[in-house]
Amino acid sequence: MRKLVLVFIFSIITAIGAKAQSLEIGGFAGVSYYLGDINPDIHFAQSHPAFGGLVRLNLNNRFALRVNGYFGEVSGDDQKRKYIEGRNLKFNSKITDIAATVEFNFLEYYTGSITNYFTPYIFGGIGIIMFNPEADGQNLRNLGTEGQLVGFDGRSRYNKTTLAIPFGFGVKYSINKKLCLGFEWGMRKTFTDYIDDISTTYYLDNINPDDPAQYYSDPTANHKPNAQRGNPKTNDWVNYTGITLTYKIDLEDKSGCSSFQRRKIRRW
């Protein structure tokens, strides 16, 4: 799946890149967090620093195609969030987000313009999320905390890569002829419930606390097999929020500009 998405993203860039007015290359810095079985509804809870890079192809003053690679971390802890008392599960995971999105500017915008230098925008697209939940340095997926290693109820180990649908909103501001400063808030709807290693039920009885696989399955040792451990009806979400700074490279020479561009775009 990962290769298919990357090929799809590359194909979009190749097909549309030749029609773009300008290219912007830059970076992202901000925070990342998750919504899931430990934290289902509080945004920015247990946020972590995040960073990354992006390439934006400006098709016209309204639409742009963007490809990004963002890197961050997400975590959750029942003892901090206290959404479900007496469970005491926790996790942290490095997150890699690779996505291709389409941006729509609510106002006409062009980096370097003195008249169209600011706009709010929305974006949406397709991507992949790569994750690997841990707790106290233990790889939770490899422990099979919901009976995946013993085939409990037909379960097997989950995939650490999931398809994602990124979407969100932001604002852009042209600092000068070449630089664009932006701020964005973006959710990633994933198609997995295991970013936090929690989804279905407990599978053990008579917990041995000296066995990591058993301990991290049920730290309180007070649940019976098939008791609810998570909510399998809802998948996990990932968020990246922060600022972007990009540098513009013109892809059209001035003599190739359309009459519309010469009328509407006044450059610095």
Beta strands, then each sheet from edge to edge (+ up, - down):
strand 1: 22-35
strand 2: 48-58
strand 3: 63-77
strand 4: 90-105
strand 5: 118-130
strand 6: 134-135
strand 7: 138-139
strand 8: 161-174
strand 9: 179-190
strand 10: 237-250
sheet 1: 1+ 2- 3+ 4- 5+ 8- 9+ 10- 1+
sheet 2: 6+ 7-
end
